[in-house]
Amino acid sequence: MSMVGKNVDALCTRCGLTLAHIVLYEVGGMIARVKCKTCGAEHKYRGVKVRDRRGATGGDRSRRAGARAAEESRQAEAVETRRWLQRQEELGKGIPIRPYCMADRYQRGEVIDHPAFGIGFVEKILEDQRMDVLFKGSLKRMVMNMPPK
């Protein structure tokens, strides 16, 4: 009996979850292609996500890796914030702070004021139109010397 047009549970490659799908076609009596009823993605039938011995899906491992990455991100942000605060303290009253403009050219050591990120310190000139700027909490790659359109 054909399953074409019937509902079947399958792992959706776009959603990443086991969801209801509609069978689009079969090859040799086996389900070959399905369409997710949630997101509408069409893909090869992969069956349902298999659980491991502990009864949990593989998501536990990725959750731990995500938590580790989030912790590393927080630590990196703290380091960048400390560097920024140190540079802020060293900032004398006589040093000019330039408003950021993509068309302007900057040099290492200059201080800029970005409308969204605030005060930043030009750390490194990478090429003619790229620079790294240290803002509070992060080092951002910014454009400079962009010709007006």
C-alpha positions as CSV (number, residue, x, y, z in Angstrom):
1,M,0.0,0.0,0.0
2,S,1.4,3.4,-1.0
3,M,2.3,6.0,1.6
4,V,2.3,8.9,-0.9
5,G,0.2,11.8,0.5
6,K,0.0,10.3,4.0
7,N,1.5,11.8,7.2
8,V,4.7,10.4,8.6
9,D,7.0,11.5,11.4
10,A,10.5,12.4,10.2
11,L,13.5,14.4,11.1
12,C,13.2,17.8,9.4
13,T,16.5,19.0,8.1
14,R,15.5,22.7,8.4
15,C,13.8,22.6,11.8
16,G,16.1,20.0,13.3
17,L,13.2,18.3,15.0
18,T,11.1,15.2,14.5
19,L,7.9,16.6,13.0
20,A,4.9,15.6,10.9
21,H,5.7,15.3,7.2
22,I,3.7,14.5,4.1
23,V,5.1,11.7,1.9
24,L,5.8,13.2,-1.6
25,Y,7.0,10.0,-3.4
26,E,8.4,6.5,-2.9
27,V,11.1,4.6,-4.7
28,G,10.8,0.8,-4.6
29,G,8.2,0.9,-2.0
30,M,10.3,2.9,0.4
31,I,9.6,6.6,1.3
32,A,12.1,8.7,-0.6
33,R,11.0,12.4,-0.3
34,V,8.9,14.2,2.3
35,K,7.6,17.7,2.9
36,C,7.6,19.2,6.5
37,K,4.1,20.3,7.5
38,T,5.6,22.9,9.9
39,C,8.2,24.8,7.7
40,G,7.3,23.5,4.2
41,A,10.9,22.3,3.5
42,E,11.1,19.3,1.1
43,H,13.9,16.9,1.7
44,K,15.0,13.3,1.6
45,Y,13.3,11.0,4.1
46,R,15.6,10.3,7.0
47,G,13.3,8.6,9.4
48,V,13.0,9.7,13.1
49,K,15.8,10.9,15.3
50,V,17.2,7.9,17.1
51,R,17.6,8.1,20.9
52,D,20.8,6.9,22.6
53,R,21.1,4.4,25.5
54,R,20.3,7.0,28.1
55,G,17.0,7.9,26.3
56,A,18.2,11.4,25.5
57,T,18.9,12.8,22.1
58,G,22.3,14.0,20.9
59,G,21.2,17.6,21.8
60,D,22.7,17.2,25.3
61,R,26.2,17.3,23.9
62,S,25.5,20.3,21.7
63,R,23.9,22.1,24.7
64,R,27.1,21.6,26.7
65,A,29.2,22.8,23.8
66,G,26.9,25.8,23.5
67,A,27.2,26.6,27.2
68,R,31.0,26.3,26.9
69,A,31.0,28.6,23.9
70,A,28.8,31.1,25.7
71,E,31.2,31.0,28.7
72,E,34.2,31.6,26.4
73,S,32.4,34.5,24.8
74,R,31.6,36.0,28.2
75,Q,35.3,35.7,29.2
76,A,36.5,37.3,25.9
77,E,34.0,40.1,26.4
78,A,35.3,40.7,29.9
79,V,38.9,40.8,28.6
80,E,37.9,43.3,25.9
81,T,36.0,45.4,28.4
82,R,39.1,45.5,30.7
83,R,41.3,46.6,27.7
84,W,38.8,49.2,26.8
85,L,38.6,50.6,30.3
86,Q,42.4,50.8,30.5
87,R,42.5,52.7,27.2
88,Q,39.7,54.9,28.5
89,E,41.7,55.8,31.6
90,E,44.7,56.6,29.5
91,L,42.6,58.9,27.3
92,G,43.8,62.5,28.0
93,K,41.6,65.5,27.7
94,G,43.7,66.8,24.8
95,I,43.1,63.8,22.6
96,P,40.5,64.5,19.9
97,I,37.6,62.1,19.5
98,R,36.5,61.9,15.9
99,P,32.9,61.0,14.9
100,Y,33.0,57.8,12.9
101,C,32.3,58.1,9.2
102,M,32.9,55.2,6.7
103,A,34.3,57.6,4.1
104,D,37.1,58.9,6.5
105,R,40.6,57.4,6.8
106,Y,41.8,56.5,10.3
107,Q,45.2,55.6,11.8
108,R,46.2,53.3,14.6
109,G,45.7,54.9,18.0
110,E,42.9,57.3,17.0
111,V,39.8,57.5,19.0
112,I,36.4,57.5,17.3
113,D,32.8,58.0,18.5
114,H,30.4,55.5,16.8
115,P,26.7,56.3,16.9
116,A,25.8,52.7,18.0
117,F,28.9,51.4,19.7
118,G,30.1,54.5,21.5
119,I,33.8,55.4,22.0
120,G,36.3,53.2,20.3
121,F,40.0,52.9,19.9
122,V,41.5,52.1,16.5
123,E,43.7,49.1,17.3
124,K,44.9,47.9,13.9
125,I,44.7,48.9,10.2
126,L,44.2,45.7,8.3
127,E,44.1,47.0,4.7
128,D,43.1,50.2,2.9
129,Q,39.5,49.9,3.8
130,R,39.4,47.7,7.0
131,M,40.4,48.4,10.6
132,D,39.9,46.7,14.0
133,V,38.3,49.0,16.6
134,L,38.2,48.2,20.3
135,F,34.8,49.2,21.8
136,K,33.6,48.4,25.3
137,G,33.1,44.7,25.4
138,S,34.2,43.8,21.9
139,L,36.7,44.2,19.1
140,K,34.9,45.0,15.9
141,R,36.1,45.0,12.3
142,M,35.0,48.3,10.7
143,V,35.2,49.8,7.3
144,M,36.9,53.1,6.5
145,N,38.0,55.0,3.4
146,M,34.8,53.9,1.5
147,P,34.1,56.1,-1.5
148,P,30.7,57.7,-1.4
149,K,28.1,56.2,-3.7
